Amino acid sequence: MEPSSKQLRVVISGRVQGVWFRGWAAGVVSGYGLDGWIRNRRDGTVEAVFAGPAAAVDDMVRECRRGPPAARVVAVECFDYADPVPPGFASLPSA
């Protein structure tokens, strides 16, 4: 990973399932050219990994704080993520 790149694992809570959050995020992330994945979690949160240029990752996290129109985001927690991230962006099965 380049010095100006970063990888974050992001956990979004609130009304974020059943509101097309994952589909919305996949569309938004393509505009930033980021790699990673997104999935629903059994606890009602949405979890994502964003990897790429640091500024674009930060912008995507800001977008997640708003979410799609039907979402009501309460919190966005960010954690460093060191595992390899394959190219592209995937919607994964719930965990």
Phi, psi and omega in degrees: 000135180289155181302328181272010179256159175210160177230130177229144166261130186237132177243120184251128180237162184125210174271086188235357175250146180077014181235017179067032181296314182296315178296319177299312182298320179299321178291317181292317184297329180297327177292337179265351179068033182267157172257164175142205182203168178214147178202156171281150174243152184299338181278005177093357178268171171244135180243138179218156170237129177240132181223136179154203179304135186306316182296321180290321176298314178299319178297320180293322177298319177298319177299320181294333178293336176267309181073183178288167185306322183280349182280155172229090183284127179261320182208150173229114179256136182241138180225143174300147182225119186253351181292154177298141178242116180292159178299149179094180180227128187237147170262116185263161175297157178302152180233000000 
